[in-house]
Amino acid sequence: MKRILLFVPITLFAGLAAYMFFGLTRIDTTVLPSVMINKPVPTFNLPAVNNEIPPLASADLKGQVSLINVFGSWCIACQYEHDFLMNLQASGIIPVYGIDWRDTPEQGAAWLARYGNPYDAVGVDEIGQTVIDFGVTGAPETFIIDKQGRIRWRHVGPLNQEVWDKELWPLITELREEPGAGGQVGNADF
């Protein structure tokens, strides 16, 4: 009887290990679900990084399909996506807004002066309350907001042409075609 009791923990451990191995291989770890999808944008009114760039408030995100990008001067991956955002903003395809997370206005302004400003407006979220309200887990993160001011899409990590072609542009086109969504479909190339 004592011999059988010795094998119980080993059997339980082997069963748990097998369950975790097969169970975890079926999870898509590239997708982080958001409870904010199809919910209204949290109400916020963030100060500007400087007098040259308009501040950002939740009211700015209503009336048209728009993109909001969470970045920070401390974020290495934000530098990786920055050229893409510069090209996107220059194309005029969609309004691009930024939330500068965990920076002082001076740090955010210096970073934008160094790399260029791809945003129509930028709000500084020094303490991080707004990004918490959005459910942000790290920078960069990007959201698509519909005309009614609802969060319709979330992407964790740097934006690039592949994400644009496969996810972002098809959704923007779909949202613009919804009744009352407004905006032209336009051309996806930039």
QUIRABEL-V247322 format. One record per residue. N is the residue number from 1. OMEGA is omega in radians with two decimals (none if undefined). NEAR is the number of other C-alpha atoms within 8 Angstrom. D_LAST is the distance of its C-alpha to the last C-alpha in Angstrom with 2 decimals. Layout:
N,OMEGA,NEAR,D_LAST / N,OMEGA,NEAR,D_LAST
This chain:
1,3.13,4,73.54 / 2,3.13,5,72.34 / 3,3.13,6,70.66 / 4,3.13,7,68.54 / 5,3.09,8,67.45 / 6,-3.11,8,66.12 / 7,-3.13,8,63.67 / 8,3.13,8,62.32 / 9,3.14,8,59.95 / 10,3.13,8,58.75 / 11,3.11,8,58.18 / 12,3.12,8,56.34 / 13,3.13,8,54.11 / 14,3.11,8,53.34 / 15,3.12,8,52.54 / 16,3.12,8,50.24 / 17,3.11,8,48.47 / 18,3.13,8,47.93 / 19,-3.13,8,46.67 / 20,-3.12,8,44.16 / 21,-3.11,8,43.00 / 22,3.14,8,42.39 / 23,-3.11,8,41.16 / 24,3.11,7,38.59 / 25,3.12,7,37.15 / 26,3.14,6,36.21 / 27,3.06,6,34.12 / 28,-3.08,6,30.35 / 29,3.10,5,30.08 / 30,-3.12,4,26.28 / 31,3.03,5,26.46 / 32,-3.09,6,27.96 / 33,3.11,4,28.96 / 34,3.08,7,28.75 / 35,-3.10,5,31.48 / 36,-3.12,9,29.17 / 37,-3.11,10,27.09 / 38,3.06,7,27.83 / 39,3.12,8,29.73 / 40,3.05,9,29.22 / 41,3.07,10,27.45 / 42,3.13,8,30.29 / 43,3.11,7,31.51 / 44,3.08,7,30.70 / 45,-3.03,9,30.61 / 46,3.10,10,29.42 / 47,3.13,9,30.07 / 48,3.06,14,27.50 / 49,3.07,14,27.04 / 50,-3.10,9,28.12 / 51,-3.10,6,28.77 / 52,-3.09,4,25.47 / 53,-3.12,10,23.24 / 54,3.06,11,24.20 / 55,-3.09,13,25.90 / 56,3.06,15,24.87 / 57,-3.13,11,27.07 / 58,3.13,12,26.92 / 59,3.13,6,27.34 / 60,-3.03,6,23.89 / 61,-3.14,12,22.39 / 62,3.05,12,24.11 / 63,3.10,10,23.21 / 64,3.06,11,19.58 / 65,-3.10,18,17.56 / 66,-3.13,13,16.40 / 67,3.05,12,15.63 / 68,-3.05,12,18.26 / 69,3.09,12,18.21 / 70,-3.09,13,21.56 / 71,3.03,13,21.78 / 72,-3.14,13,24.57 / 73,-3.14,11,25.37 / 74,-2.99,4,27.60 / 75,3.12,10,24.94 / 76,-3.13,7,24.06 / 77,3.11,10,21.47 / 78,3.07,13,19.68 / 79,3.14,8,19.18 / 80,-3.09,8,17.66 / 81,-2.98,11,14.86 / 82,3.11,10,14.47 / 83,3.09,8,11.84 / 84,3.13,10,9.58 / 85,3.10,10,10.62 / 86,3.11,11,10.21 / 87,3.13,10,6.48 / 88,-3.13,13,6.53 / 89,3.13,14,9.19 / 90,-3.13,8,7.97 / 91,-3.12,7,5.39 / 92,-3.10,7,8.75 / 93,-3.06,9,8.21 / 94,3.03,9,11.21 / 95,-3.11,11,13.81 / 96,3.13,14,14.01 / 97,-3.12,13,17.67 / 98,2.95,14,19.56 / 99,3.12,13,23.08 / 100,-2.98,15,24.56 / 101,3.06,13,27.17 / 102,3.04,10,30.49 / 103,2.91,13,29.88 / 104,3.07,9,31.79 / 105,-3.14,10,29.97 / 106,3.12,9,30.68 / 107,3.13,9,29.16 / 108,3.14,14,25.92 / 109,3.13,10,25.74 / 110,3.13,8,26.50 / 111,3.13,10,23.80 / 112,3.09,9,21.10 / 113,-3.12,8,22.66 / 114,-3.02,6,22.57 / 115,-3.08,7,19.02 / 116,-3.10,8,17.25 / 117,3.12,7,16.78 / 118,-2.99,12,13.62 / 119,3.04,10,15.82 / 120,3.06,11,16.97 / 121,3.14,12,20.37 / 122,3.03,15,22.05 / 123,3.13,16,25.42 / 124,3.11,17,27.75 / 125,-3.06,15,29.60 / 126,-3.07,9,32.24 / 127,3.06,6,34.60 / 128,-3.11,9,32.10 / 129,-3.12,7,33.51 / 130,-3.14,9,30.29 / 131,3.04,11,28.58 / 132,3.12,9,31.84 / 133,3.07,8,31.71 / 134,-3.09,9,28.24 / 135,-3.12,9,29.72 / 136,3.12,9,27.60 / 137,-3.14,5,29.06 / 138,3.12,6,27.09 / 139,-0.06,13,24.01 / 140,2.97,14,21.16 / 141,-3.08,14,21.07 / 142,-3.14,13,18.52 / 143,2.96,12,19.48 / 144,-3.12,13,18.11 / 145,3.12,17,20.44 / 146,-3.06,15,21.28 / 147,-3.13,14,22.51 / 148,3.12,10,26.04 / 149,3.10,12,25.25 / 150,3.07,12,25.71 / 151,-3.09,15,24.09 / 152,-3.09,11,22.63 / 153,3.11,8,20.94 / 154,3.07,11,21.44 / 155,3.09,8,19.98 / 156,3.14,10,22.12 / 157,-3.09,9,20.71 / 158,3.01,10,17.52 / 159,3.06,11,14.15 / 160,-3.08,8,12.18 / 161,-3.14,7,9.96 / 162,3.10,6,13.23 / 163,3.12,9,14.08 / 164,-3.07,10,10.83 / 165,-3.03,9,11.43 / 166,-3.01,8,15.16 / 167,-2.96,8,15.90 / 168,-3.07,9,13.55 / 169,3.10,10,11.56 / 170,3.12,9,14.92 / 171,3.12,8,16.77 / 172,3.12,11,14.67 / 173,3.13,9,15.07 / 174,-3.12,8,18.73 / 175,3.12,10,19.38 / 176,-3.14,12,18.14 / 177,3.10,9,20.46 / 178,3.10,8,23.41 / 179,3.11,5,26.11 / 180,-3.09,5,25.78 / 181,3.10,14,22.34 / 182,3.11,12,20.86 / 183,3.12,7,17.33 / 184,3.11,5,15.33 / 185,3.06,8,13.64 / 186,-3.07,5,10.87 / 187,-3.10,5,8.03 / 188,-3.09,6,6.56 / 189,3.06,3,3.79 / 190,none,6,0.00
